[in-house]
Amino acid sequence: MKKTLILATLASFVIISFKPSEIIRKKTPPDVPKSEITVPTGFKATILGTELGSTRHLTVSKNGVIYAKLSKLKEGKGIVVLRDDNKDGKIEKTEMFGNYPGTGITIKNGYLYASSNTGVMRYKLNEKEEIINIDAPEEIVEGLVDKGRDNAKPFVLDNANNIYVTVGSYNDPCREKGTGKGMMPCTILDSAGGIWKFNADKLNQTYADGKRFATGVKNAVGTAWNNKTNSLFVTIHGRGQFHDFYPQYYTPKQSQELPAETLYEMKEGDDAGWPYIYYDQFQKKKIVAPEYGGDGKMTGGEKAIDPLVAFPAHLGPNDLLFYTGKMFPAKYRNGAFIAFHGQSPELKKGYLVAFVPFVNGKPTGKWEIFADNFAGTDLVKPTGPIQHRPCGLAQGPDGALYVSDDLGGTIFKITYSGRK
């Protein structure tokens, strides 16, 4: 696919931060950074805001207001709001609220839902999808495990008032401390390494109120409900540290290139196999983890489901979006965009947005790079630091694609006009 290099310029904007008794206005620094994002011919990438904080997932209201969740508090706040009040394509002001960090955020059924690292809350919206009271969120789920590592709580809602929350594993291979052996059984799966299902309309729920919808999921940061299939899809981060503990089975190169990052469709009761097995994209097989007696060749996991797509290791799939808009060409309709937050030693590429074509609810053909060069430097021979790491995806009411970056705190808008 022919691509064109788009130079996106940053519009100046005013920052407005919610404070207990006042609104503070700040000017954007004059020396704002620029970013050259590679997108397919006919597309255009524009920067809407930068230095916004660690912007993770994001959502866009029917009026085009952008809400982004911050994984680290900025000025004591954890949600940033970008507004284009006069609809000229430029952000006039930015607002901040919420005193908790986190990753997940979405609008559904008259509420703005947002997650902390231990649960999910919601804010009631009015008919314009504006928050009625920023100081009175309702707690939907609380008390989920947070041990510092892979502690984000991404979530998605279906169309039957259920909410699905990822609880990532805080132990990469479920290994017993100080040994090369895996826990048997892996007791971490009792409260992490899976996806839990709760009632989206019930307040103050804990583990006891929900059910473990799927297990063997090391860390699914990208989650999306596919309305065509009426089912949950997730992207899962793979484990690491093969050569570190098992040099007799894995070379340093294999340790860098295994295992696959994966895309799954998940039904209730499914098991993706972690930590007992992993998916080897070269052998195209489920392989027994070395902590559980594997040698890099032994297959296993007969009861574990197979991934739909396997991506190179360490790309870090951090969000998933099924495109339903009408702005982009027909080939993108109902296909999946994935924001990759890391880089692959195998590809020698990373920090990109990929596209997976779908037909009749199933992936078809090869995945492709849709938007690239967020890194802003050559990953083989870097000429400078990484500038942006794509993390969140959202679709606007006009069909535009929004991409957040949790390194530079930048939000991009990708549009299509059909013109070069």
N, C-alpha and C positions, 0 to 999 in steps of 0.2 A: 504494500500500500504506500503510495507516494505521500510524503509528509512535508509540511512546510513549517518553518521556524517563525513562531509568533513572538513579537516583542510586546509584552504587556506592561502598560504604565499604570502607576498607582495614583489614583485620585486623592487629593487632600481631603481630610475629613476631621470632624470634631469629635472628641471622645467625651462622653457623658457617663460618669460613674454614679450609681446609686449610693448615697450615704445616708446615715440615720436622719439627718436634718437638713441636708442640702444636696444640690446637684452641682458637681464640679466639672467645668469645661476645660479641656486641654487641647493644645494645638499639636498636630502631628509634626515630628521633627522634619526639617527641610530636606535632609539627605536621606530620602527613602530609597530602599533597594529596588532593583528591577529584576525580573526573572524571565528567562527565555524558555518557554515550554514548547516542546515539539508535539504537535497534534496533526491529525490527518488533514489533507487538503479540504478546504471549505469550512474548517472549524477555526475558532478563535478563542484564545485563553486570555482572560483579563484578571488582574489582581484587584480585589475589592477592599482588602484591608490587610495590614501586616503588623507585626509586633503586638499581636493580640493576646499572647500567652500560649500555653500548650493546648491548642485547639484540637480536640479529638473528634468525636462524632458530631454531626450537625444535622439540622432539619430546617425546612423552609416553609413558612406559612402560606396560605392561599393568597395573601396580599404581598408576598415577596419578602417578608421579614425573616432574617436569618438568625437562628439560635444555635450557638456552638458551646459544647461542654469543654471545660478546661480540666486537665488532669492535675494541674497545680494551681493553687489560688494565685490570682493576680489582684493586687490591691485588696486582698481579703475576699475576693469574689470568685465564683466558680462557673458562672454562665455568662457568655458575652452575646450581645444582641446587636446586629447590624441593620440599619434602616436606610432605605432609599425612598424618602417621603415624597419627593417630586417625580419619581419614576424616570429619572434621566440616565439611569444606569450607573450612577455614582453613589457611594455611601455618604450621606450627610452627617450621620451621627452614630455613635456606638454607645451602648449602655451595658452595664454589668450588674448582676445580682446573684444571690445564692451564696452561702458561706461554706460550701463543701466542694472538694475536688471530685472528679469522676470521669467517665468516658461516654456513657450512653445518653442519647436524647432523641425524642421524636414527638410528633404531634399526632394524636389519634382520638377520635370520639369526643372532641371538645376539651381535651386536656393536653398540656405539655408535660410529658413524662421525662424525667432525668434521673440518672443513677449516681450514687456515691460509690465508694469502694466497698460498702457493706450492704447496700440496698437500693431500692427504687422509690421515688416519690413523684407526685404529680401536682400541677397547678391548673386550676380551673381557668378556661378561656372564655371570652365573650364571643359574639357572632363574628367579629372581625379577627378572631384568633389572637387577641391581645390578652395578656395575663391580667386577671381581675385584681389579685392581691399577691404581689411578689413575696410578701413576708409570711404567707400562710400556706406552705406546701403541705400536702397530705402524704403520710408515709404509707406506701403500699406493701413493701417488703423491707425487713430490717434484720440485722443479726447474721448476715452471710459472712463466711470466712474471709478474713483479710490478714495475711501474714507477710505482706509487703511485696512478694513476688507474684507477677501475673495476677494482680488483684483487681483489675478492672472488672466491672460488672455490666458488660454489654447486654442489651435485651432487645426483644422485638415482640410486637403484639399481633395476634391473628385477628380474624373477623368474628370471633365468638367470645370476646372479652377474656381471653387468656393472655398471659404475659410469660415469655420464656427468657430466663436469665442465665447467662453463662457464669459459672463459678470455676475459674481456671485453677490448675494445680500449682501449688507453691513449691513442689519438689519435681524437678524436670523429669527424672526417670523413675520416681517412687523408689529411690534407693535408700537402703538402710545407712544411716550416717556412719562414715568412717569405713565403709566396706564397698565391695563391688556387687553386692547382692541386692536384689529387689525385695521389697516387702511382700510377703505371701500369706494371706492376700494383701492387696494394696488397700489399707484402711483409709487412705486419703479419699478414695472414691465415695465414702459415706457422706462427705460434705463438700467435695470439690471434684475437679476433673470430669464435669458433666454439665448438663443443662437442666434447670429446674423450672417447673411449670406452676404458675400461681393464678389466682383469680384477679383480674385487673381491676375489679370494682370493690374488692374487699381490702379494708385498711388494716395496718399493723400486723401483717403476716410474718411468720418465721418459717424455718424449714418444716416444722410440724404441720403447717397449713398447706404446703405445696406437695408436689411429688417430683421425684427424679424422672424427668421425661426421657433423657438419654444419658448414657454413661460412656466411659472410655474416651472422653473428649478432653485432651490435655489443656487446650485453651482456645476457645472459639471466639475470637474478637469480632469477626465479621458474621453477622446473623441477619437474615432477611426472610420475610414471609412472601412466598410466591403465590399470587392470587390466581394464576393460571392452573397451578397444580394443587392449590390449597394445602400447601405443606411448607415445612421449615427447611431452609438451606443454611449451611454454615461453612465458614472457612476456618481451618484449624492449623495452628502453629505446630510444627514438628519438634521433637526433642533434639538433644545434641549430645556432645561429650562421649563420642564413641571411642576415638583413638586415645583420649586421655586415660581411660580406665581399661581399655581392651585393645592394646596395640597388637596383640597376637591375632586379632580378627580383622582389624580395620587399619588401613593406612591413613596418614594425615589427610591425604586428598579425599579419601572416602568419607572421613569424618567431616570434612567441609561440605561435601556434596550430598550427604544423607542426613535424615530421611526427607521424603517429599513433604511440601506443604500441600494441603488437600482441600477439596471442595466436596461436601457431602449433602445429600438430601436425607433428612432424618425423620423417622416415624417414632411414635411412642414405643419405648422399650428397646430401641436400637442401642448397640454397643459398637463404638468405633475402634475398640481394641487396646487403647492406651491403659496401662504402661506395658502390657504383656507383649504387644506386637507393634510394629511400625510398617509404613508402606515404603517399599524400595521402588522408586520410579524407573530405575534402570532394569531391574529384573521383572518389574511389573507384578510384584508379588507382596503378600503380607509376610513379613519376616519376624521370627521370634526375637525379642529384645535380649541382648547379652546378659542383662541382669536376671533373666529367667531361663538361662541355659542355651540361648542362641549363639550362633557363631558367624552371623552375617549371611548365612545361606539357608539355614533351617526355616522352612515355612511353617505357618501356624495360623491361629485366629480364625478357625473355621466358622465360628459363630459371629465373628465381627463383620460388619458390613464393608463393602468395597467403596472407595472414593469414586466420584464421578469424573473428577479431573485431578491430576497430580502435577504440581508445579515444582520447580527447582527449590532446593533447600534454602532456608534462611531468608527468603524473600519477605516474610512477615506479613501475611494477608490480614489487614486490620479493619477492612469494611467491605461490605457486599451490598450491591444495589441492583435490582431488576428494573431495567429501563422500560417505562410505559408511556413516555411522552411522545409527542408528534413532531417535535422540532428536528430531531436527528433523522437521518435516512432510515429506510425500512429495515435494513439489515440489523440495526441495533434494537428494534422493537422486541421486548420481552427477553432480551439477552442480559447477561450479567456483567456489570462492571465491578472490578476488585481493586481496592487501594492497597498497594504493597509498600510496607513501611521500612523494609530492609533491603539488603543486596545479596545477590547470589554469586558465590565464587565460581560456580559452573558457568553461568551466563556472563559473568563479569559486568553485570548490569543490576540496577535496582532503583528504588525510590521512583516508582512509576504507577500508572493506572493501566490495568489490563482489561481486555474485553473477551468474554466467552460467549460465542453465539449459541443460542438455544432454538430448538424447533420442537414444538409439541411438548414443552416442558422438560426436554432433555438436552444436554450439551451436544453440539454437533460441530465437527471440524476442529481445527486447531485454535487454541487461544492466541491472542495477539496483543502487542503493546499498543495502547490507545494514546496515552499521554506520557511523555518522557522528559528527561532532563530536569526533573525537580531538584536533583542533586546540585546542579549548577557547576559541576566539575567532572573531569574524566575519572571514572572509578578505577581504571587500570593504572594511570599515572596522574594522580590528583594534582591539580594546580592550586587548590585551595580547599577550605572546609566545605562539608556538606551544607547546603543552604536550606533545603526543604525535605521533609519526610511525609509523603501523603498518608493520611490516617483515616479521614472520614469522607463519606459521599452522601450527597442529597440531590434530589430532583426538584427543580423549581416548578411553579405552576405553569410556566411557559414551555417547559420541557428542557430547560438548560440544566447542565450538570455542574454541581458545586463540589469542590474538593478542598478539604482542610489539611493543614500541615502543622504538626505539633512541635516542630523544631524552630521554625522561623515565625510561628504564629500567624501564618498567612492563609487567607481564604481566596481561592480562585473560582472564577465562573467560566465555564466552557460552553460556547454557543455555536450554532451552525447556521450559515447563511447560504451555503452552496457556492459562494464566490471565493476565488483565490485571494 
